[in-house]
Structure formats: structure tokens, C-alpha cells
Amino acid sequence: MIDQLLDSSVLIGIAASGIRLATPYLYAAIGETFGQRSGVLNLGVEGIMLMGAFSGFWAVYHTGSLLAGVLIALLAGLLMGLGTAFINVTLKAEQGISGIGIYLFGLGLSDLLFQQSFDSVVTVNGFPRIHVPVLSRIPVLGEIFFQHNLLVYIAFGLVPVAWFVLNRTTLGLKIRAVGQNPQAADAMGISVARVRYFTVILGAMLAAIAGASLSIALLNVFQQNMTAGQGFIAVALVYFGSWRPFGVMAGALLFSTVNALQLWVRTKGIDIPAEYASMAPYLLTILALVLASQRVDQPAALTKPFERGE
Amino acid sequence: MKKRWLVLVLLIIAALTLAACGGEEEATPTPQPTPTVEPTEEPTEEPTPEPTEEATEEPTEEATEEPEAEVTEEAEATEEAPEEAVAARAISLDIPEGETFRVAVVMPSTATDLAFSQSMATALAAIQDAVGEDRFEYAMSENLFVVDDAATALRDYASQGYDLVIAHGSQYGSSLQDIAPDFPDTAFAWGTTVNTFADEGITNVYAYEARSEQGGYVFGVMAAHLTQSNVIGVVGPIETGDAKLYIDGFVAGVKSVNPDIDPIVNYIQSFGDLALAAEAADAMLANGADVLTGTAQMVPGAIQKAKEAGALWFGTQANQTNLAPEIVVANQVYDWTVVLEDIINRVLAGQLGGEAYAITLANDGLRIEYNDAFDLPDEVRQAGEETADAIRSGDIDVMSQIETLLGEPAEASD
């Protein structure tokens, strides 16, 4: 039974599938990390992902250009992010609630636009799989790591970049300061609002790419509510990873690999009730969240709108 | 501070309006050309010689902008299996002169989902095309996967005086059981189910279901003939309803040809997660599967993977050929007009419920639409058509086949 899973081709399949499945989570969660590090919880990621997925798909369908798809998705993310930042930063809305509003807005608008633009489910030619020269020929590792589409590589490339920006640059210092102690940051002459606008918009643009990585790279179709809750899992992964890019990546990989594992378990005909197998990645995430919940690194000002003290 | 609440409320209202519009916008005219209406005139001249055929066929072809492939497909089917066309025949409703029959539908996904909801939307559009917009009107509420929202919509439609209110989703049953008695003068229909609530003393509910295992069985037979690797994969949503029927039928069909093939069946526990469906298909393909099928709204994800790998695909619920013309062999298409026509005529005659319907291969509510762009070997097509004919005539009873070929475990797993 278990030995069926220890076959090398199976392990390669699970690992490669886990990496592909992790990609949208990674974009969305890295983006969300920036927002949360500056003190803004954006629960609307799911809605922004849907808008990104639709607009990227729409652009590729009409122009045939993948670059246009990515750019239009980024634009959609920018607009959604601008709206989110306006509500959360300028109007100081309750972030948990406004996020749900943004989610519903994205869900409804992407569906409406889809129905207006297409008669039915259609497909596009999205990002092809790239076999990285030389590297993809390495046995095992090549198959696992170097036969994915471009957006997968960029997602993983973003992790060290995000780490560097947050921990080694002045901008990162400002972001963290605003998230830990906005009063002090304000006193130091940092514009809290400007930093938060920046992080929220950046997060939204990455969320939009997360959606596009589904609609124009992994699946090449758009369907109403196609993200199926991934945006919410991405928010959980930020907590899971303790607001650190590499922690977030570990969480995304763990979640996706367990998800891939349960698919393979049933493909191999191992008799585990489907319901329990499907639950596994979610249970594991909850468990890890509970166990790893020292919350030492939680930005002190998370979800707290900034009010300049009297 | 009040400002932020105001903005929030506005935002939520905007979101809800948009979501709602998504439904209604599409609902009103939907002039989607549908294959269902095409054969309308054809069967009538079945025995008639050529000249008339030419004349009547032309306007039909002009009226539909659908891919030509489909039109020719229909025509071919009529030649080969005359009785197939009989049921997809002219839709005739006894709507009195000057009156309009009004139907409202509540459905769980969008009318363009290439699956369950679209099949109903297509049927309504076909009826409207056949009898005219002035005689037949319909309204649809889509995406009501939240049962409470659906219940509100059902109640709302009933109180607006629609002649027939359809709850298109098996999950709506308990709501309908509450609502129907409050509107004794309104006819309701509920699917997919066999339960009309007659036992509960409710007389104004019709029931309908799709015997999707029939087409599943036919496809299973064809898949077993087509596979080279003897590995066949099935992506399912949740093990229930017509998805389970279709998949059980498919597996039984495969086993009826080659008992040694044990199709990989994976219920991914989701109707909407395309990424998961794609990875499930990928795992099957990596295991050597060269023929796949699947059912529910998330299958476009799996179809993309099959297309990349060059594996074959059988579609169900709607014609999915356009998603991957290279690899789709055939589709089982649901045509609810057969059921709706009879229900509407009974409602017009004063009967508001109590009947249970099924669309089958025999009554042509289930149609097998081959993909002409796919080069299907003649003997495989013949095997498929012979199986379909045997199911129509009753020589093959798919349900008992499922029982014998899948045995106890299939039943016990539920």
C-alpha cells in the first residue's frame, strides 16, 4: 500500500504537482505579507485574484499576447488595490469586514464581466511549460523543479526578493516600522498612509497575478469563482509563515504537497475515503497554525487603522 | 467614523447588485443558438424524398451560428439512428392564443458553466426559440449555491405569479418542501430527484432526473476500445447525484468490455476547484492514463491537462468539444426540453405536479454528440452506437450492469 507511493515516479509526480499548486498561493501570500507587515489585513485577496484571473484571461483571449495578459492583470490588481487602500487606509474601515466586501465585489464583478464578454467557457493558449536547458535534464530534480511555466519560476524567485526588500532595504524598514509602531514611524517623518498604500497596492497586484497564474498559465480557462477559496488560504499562510517570506513559502509548499499527495493516493487506488483525504491539507494547516502560534512576529499594528495621536 | 460604515455598506450593496446583475443580464433574452432546435423540422420529412429536404434545411442552418460541425452532426445522427431525432423533435406547447407562459429557474452555478446549469438554460432558450418570445418567457437566478438564498428566490418567483418555478439543484429539496405548500396554485419542478413530495401530501411539485449512467456506460465501452495503455481516469466532484451515476455507468461500461481495466476514479470533493481537477488529471496522466472523463463544473481544468498530454476526453452534461477539439471524442448532452414540454403542457391542462421524469437515451433527453473533428475509428463508433441502441431498446439495463460489474464495494462506499 504505502510502498506504491514510494516509487520514484510517484514521488516526482507529487513534488512537481505540489510546486505547481503552490504557485498561486505563493503570489497571493507574498503580496499579503507586505500588506500585513505594514499593518493592513486584506481579506479581499480572493476577490482580487478573481479580477486578475479574469482580466488576464480576457486580454490573452483578445490579443493573444501573454505579456498583455500579465500587464492587464497587474492593472486590474492596481485598481483593486487602490480601492482597497482607500477604504482601509484613508477611510480607516474595519479591515476584517471591508475585506469581505472587497472579496464579494471581485467575485461579482469578475462574474459579470465574464458573462458579458463570453458566451461560454472558452480556452486560451497560456504560458507553456519551459524545460530549462541543461537543468531540466538532471534526473529527478530536473523533473521536479525545472519543467514548469514561467509564472511558477517567477513566484519562487519572488521569495528571496521579498525577503531582501523587507529585511535589507530602507523601504522594508519603513514597512516594518509602520506595521509595528505607526506612531513612532510617523514621528520619524514616515508617511504611514503612503507606505500602506504602497504595500496594499503591491499586494493586490501580486494577488491579481496569482489569479492570472491560474487562468493563463496553469489552467488556461476562466470560470466563475475559479479560485475556489485559495485567496483565503493565502491569508492563512501568511500567519502560518509568521510574516516571513520563506516561512510563507514553506507553508504554501506544505499545503500544496499534501494536497498533491492526497490526489496521488487516490490515483494509486489506495482506499482512503475521499472526504478524509481532501480534508488533510486543511486540517494540517489548522494544526500547524495552532502549534506555531507564538505570534512573536505579528506586526503590532495589524488591523489597526492609524490615527495620529493628539 | 460614520463615513467608513457608509462606504462599507455602499460597497457591499454594489457587490451584491453586480452579482445579481450577472444573473439577470444574461437571463432575459439569451438568444444562444442551440442544437436542440435544429432538428425541429427534420424528422417530419423523414420519409419524404430529397427536394423538400433541401428547402427546409436551409433556413435552419442559417438561423444557427453555431459551428457547422454540429449541424452536420445532427443531420448525420438522423440518418443513422432515426429514433434519435424523434424525441428532439418539434416542441409543441398548448399555450392558449394571446397568453404567455412564464417560467422561473433557480440554479446553483452560472448559465454558462458548460455543465449542469447550462443544460437547463439551453433548454429554456430552445423552447423560447420554438414558440416565440411573446408566448414563452423565462427568468433565471444563477449562482445560488447558498441554499437559503435559493429559497428566497424560489419564494419570490412564486409570489410573482410565475406559472412554473424550477428548483434546478438537488440541494434545494428541503426548501421546496417548505415553499410549495404556501403556493398551492403555482407549479414547481425540482431536479435532479425522483421525489415529488407526494408522500408528504404535496401535489404541486414535479420531479426530474438525468439517467446519466446511460451515456456513461456507452462512453465506458468506447473508452475501453480506445485505450492503448489500459489506464483510464475519471475526475469526479462529490460522490452523489448524477455525477455518481455517470461515473458508475462509465466504469461499468469499461468493465463490460475489459474486466481487467480498473479505471482510476478520483472524487476531488469540489465542484469548483479547477486547479485541483487539473492536478488530479495530471496524476492520472502520469500514471499512464490515455483516456479521461469527468463531470461537473470544474472539469475544464482536467480537459486542459488531457489536451496537453494528448489523452482523449469524453464530456458530459454539455458539449465540451470547443474546449479541446483535438481530443474530445463525444459528449453526452442533457436536453431538458423533453421533460419541460410535458410538464408545461400538464400545467396548462391544470395539473400542478405529482409526476417524476427522467431524461434517457430512449426519450432523447440524453443525446450523444460526437466530435466530427476527432477521427474516431469506425468500429469504436459502431460499438458505441450499438451499446446506445441496446440501452434504448432495454437490452442493456445499465443499473443492473453497475450492480453486477461494480459489485458490492461500489454500493458500500457510500
Chai-1 contact restraints between the chains, C-beta under 6 A:
chainA,res_idxA,chainB,res_idxB,connection_type,confidence,min_distance_angstrom,max_distance_angstrom,comment,restraint_id
A,G13,B,A286,contact,1.0,0.0,6.0,A-B,restraint_1
A,S17,B,E279,contact,1.0,0.0,6.0,A-B,restraint_2
A,L21,B,E279,contact,1.0,0.0,6.0,A-B,restraint_3
A,L91,B,R4,contact,1.0,0.0,6.0,A-B,restraint_4
A,L91,B,V7,contact,1.0,0.0,6.0,A-B,restraint_5
A,K92,B,R4,contact,1.0,0.0,6.0,A-B,restraint_6
A,A93,B,R4,contact,1.0,0.0,6.0,A-B,restraint_7
A,A93,B,L8,contact,1.0,0.0,6.0,A-B,restraint_8
A,S98,B,L8,contact,1.0,0.0,6.0,A-B,restraint_9
A,G101,B,L8,contact,1.0,0.0,6.0,A-B,restraint_10
A,G101,B,L11,contact,1.0,0.0,6.0,A-B,restraint_11
A,G101,B,I12,contact,1.0,0.0,6.0,A-B,restraint_12
A,L104,B,A15,contact,1.0,0.0,6.0,A-B,restraint_13
A,F105,B,A15,contact,1.0,0.0,6.0,A-B,restraint_14
A,G108,B,A15,contact,1.0,0.0,6.0,A-B,restraint_15
A,G108,B,L18,contact,1.0,0.0,6.0,A-B,restraint_16
A,G108,B,A19,contact,1.0,0.0,6.0,A-B,restraint_17
A,L109,B,L18,contact,1.0,0.0,6.0,A-B,restraint_18
A,D111,B,G22,contact,1.0,0.0,6.0,A-B,restraint_19
A,L112,B,L18,contact,1.0,0.0,6.0,A-B,restraint_20
A,L112,B,C21,contact,1.0,0.0,6.0,A-B,restraint_21
A,L112,B,G22,contact,1.0,0.0,6.0,A-B,restraint_22
A,Q115,B,G22,contact,1.0,0.0,6.0,A-B,restraint_23
A,Q115,B,E26,contact,1.0,0.0,6.0,A-B,restraint_24
A,S120,B,T112,contact,1.0,0.0,6.0,A-B,restraint_25
A,S120,B,L114,contact,1.0,0.0,6.0,A-B,restraint_26
A,V121,B,L114,contact,1.0,0.0,6.0,A-B,restraint_27
A,V121,B,P300,contact,1.0,0.0,6.0,A-B,restraint_28
A,T123,B,L323,contact,1.0,0.0,6.0,A-B,restraint_29
A,L214,B,A275,contact,1.0,0.0,6.0,A-B,restraint_30
A,L219,B,L274,contact,1.0,0.0,6.0,A-B,restraint_31
A,L219,B,A278,contact,1.0,0.0,6.0,A-B,restraint_32
A,L219,B,G301,contact,1.0,0.0,6.0,A-B,restraint_33
A,L219,B,Q304,contact,1.0,0.0,6.0,A-B,restraint_34
A,N220,B,Q304,contact,1.0,0.0,6.0,A-B,restraint_35
A,V221,B,P300,contact,1.0,0.0,6.0,A-B,restraint_36
A,Q224,B,T110,contact,1.0,0.0,6.0,A-B,restraint_37
A,N225,B,G272,contact,1.0,0.0,6.0,A-B,restraint_38
A,M226,B,L274,contact,1.0,0.0,6.0,A-B,restraint_39
A,A228,B,G272,contact,1.0,0.0,6.0,A-B,restraint_40
A,A228,B,D273,contact,1.0,0.0,6.0,A-B,restraint_41
A,L263,B,E279,contact,1.0,0.0,6.0,A-B,restraint_42
A,L263,B,A280,contact,1.0,0.0,6.0,A-B,restraint_43
A,L263,B,A283,contact,1.0,0.0,6.0,A-B,restraint_44
A,W264,B,A283,contact,1.0,0.0,6.0,A-B,restraint_45
A,R266,B,N266,contact,1.0,0.0,6.0,A-B,restraint_46
A,T267,B,I264,contact,1.0,0.0,6.0,A-B,restraint_47
A,T267,B,A283,contact,1.0,0.0,6.0,A-B,restraint_48
A,T267,B,M284,contact,1.0,0.0,6.0,A-B,restraint_49
A,T267,B,N287,contact,1.0,0.0,6.0,A-B,restraint_50
A,A274,B,Y267,contact,1.0,0.0,6.0,A-B,restraint_51
A,A274,B,Q269,contact,1.0,0.0,6.0,A-B,restraint_52
A,S278,B,Q269,contact,1.0,0.0,6.0,A-B,restraint_53
